[in-house]
Amino acid sequence: MELFEYRKLIGENLNTYISLKGYSKSSFAKLTNISRPTLYQILSGDSPNPSTYQKQILRITEALGLPPDYFLTPPVIPNEKWRTTMIQYSDRAPTAERKPQVKELLDDLDELMSLAALYL
């Protein structure tokens, strides 16, 4: 099966899987023996090479003991109280796109908060 065609969908589902299982991006990269920058490429759906992408997805699914097409369907998200979205409003919301470094730091903070929520 050609997984490269579905790389955006697979990236979204893999990102959800990582969060649900309580992995950080770093620990997941180590577990699957894939570099962190490569993992970020997979998660964003920006992998440029179809054959390399196929090998990387196979490496991930083999490390997890899952079938190769596992990430074509979204994981089931349990409905837990802490996952309920809370809307926050601000009159100081940024109107421009954030700088890449700020976005990366906020993504890392979001990842840490997700992990902390698992232990509450």
C-alpha positions as CSV (number, residue, x, y, z in Angstrom):
1,M,0.0,0.0,0.0
2,E,1.3,3.5,-0.9
3,L,1.2,5.4,2.4
4,F,2.8,8.5,1.0
5,E,-0.4,9.7,-0.5
6,Y,-2.0,9.8,3.0
7,R,1.0,11.5,4.7
8,K,-1.0,14.5,6.1
9,L,-3.7,12.2,7.6
10,I,-1.1,9.8,8.9
11,G,0.8,12.7,10.5
12,E,-2.4,13.9,12.3
13,N,-3.3,10.4,13.5
14,L,0.3,9.7,14.6
15,N,0.4,13.0,16.5
16,T,-2.9,12.1,18.3
17,Y,-1.5,8.6,19.1
18,I,1.6,10.0,20.6
19,S,-0.4,12.3,22.8
20,L,-2.9,9.6,23.9
21,K,-0.1,7.2,24.8
22,G,1.7,9.8,26.8
23,Y,4.9,9.9,24.8
24,S,6.9,13.1,24.3
25,K,8.1,13.6,20.8
26,S,11.7,12.9,22.0
27,S,10.8,9.7,23.7
28,F,8.8,8.5,20.8
29,A,11.7,9.3,18.4
30,K,14.0,7.3,20.6
31,L,11.5,4.4,20.9
32,T,11.1,4.1,17.1
33,N,14.8,4.9,16.3
34,I,13.8,7.9,14.1
35,S,15.5,11.3,14.5
36,R,13.4,14.0,16.0
37,P,13.6,16.3,12.9
38,T,12.4,13.4,10.8
39,L,9.6,12.7,13.2
40,Y,8.5,16.3,13.0
41,Q,8.5,16.0,9.2
42,I,6.3,12.9,9.4
43,L,3.9,14.6,11.8
44,S,3.5,17.7,9.6
45,G,3.1,15.6,6.5
46,D,6.1,17.2,4.9
47,S,8.2,14.2,4.0
48,P,9.6,14.7,0.6
49,N,10.6,11.2,-0.5
50,P,7.9,8.4,-0.9
51,S,10.2,5.4,-0.5
52,T,11.9,6.9,2.6
53,Y,8.5,7.8,4.1
54,Q,7.3,4.3,3.6
55,K,10.4,2.9,5.4
56,Q,9.9,5.4,8.2
57,I,6.3,4.5,8.8
58,L,7.1,0.8,8.7
59,R,9.8,1.4,11.3
60,I,7.3,3.2,13.5
61,T,4.6,0.6,13.2
62,E,7.0,-2.3,13.7
63,A,8.4,-0.7,16.8
64,L,4.9,-0.4,18.2
65,G,3.7,-3.8,17.0
66,L,1.0,-2.3,14.8
67,P,0.0,-3.1,11.2
68,P,1.5,-0.8,8.5
69,D,-1.8,0.9,7.7
70,Y,-2.7,1.5,11.4
71,F,-2.4,5.3,11.2
72,L,-4.8,5.6,8.3
73,T,-7.7,5.6,10.8
74,P,-7.8,8.1,13.7
75,P,-7.2,6.6,17.2
76,V,-10.2,6.5,19.5
77,I,-10.0,9.5,21.9
78,P,-11.6,8.7,25.3
79,N,-13.9,11.5,26.5
80,E,-12.3,12.5,29.8
81,K,-13.1,15.6,31.8
82,W,-9.6,17.1,31.6
83,R,-9.8,16.9,27.8
84,T,-12.8,19.3,27.7
85,T,-11.8,22.4,25.8
86,M,-11.9,25.6,27.8
87,I,-12.3,28.8,25.7
88,Q,-10.1,31.7,26.7
89,Y,-10.7,35.1,25.3
90,S,-8.1,37.9,25.1
91,D,-8.1,41.4,23.8
92,R,-4.4,41.1,23.4
93,A,-4.4,38.2,21.0
94,P,-1.6,38.3,18.4
95,T,-2.8,39.4,15.0
96,A,0.4,38.3,13.2
97,E,1.8,34.8,12.8
98,R,4.2,33.8,15.5
99,K,7.9,33.4,14.9
100,P,9.1,29.8,14.3
101,Q,11.1,29.8,17.6
102,V,8.1,31.0,19.6
103,K,5.9,28.4,17.9
104,E,8.4,25.6,18.7
105,L,8.6,26.7,22.4
106,L,4.9,26.9,22.7
107,D,4.5,23.4,21.0
108,D,7.0,22.0,23.5
109,L,5.1,23.6,26.4
110,D,1.9,22.2,25.1
111,E,3.5,18.7,24.9
112,L,4.7,19.1,28.5
113,M,1.2,20.2,29.6
114,S,-0.4,17.2,27.9
115,L,2.0,14.8,29.7
116,A,1.3,16.5,33.0
117,A,-2.4,16.1,32.5
118,L,-2.0,12.3,32.1
119,Y,-0.7,12.2,35.7
120,L,-3.5,14.3,37.3
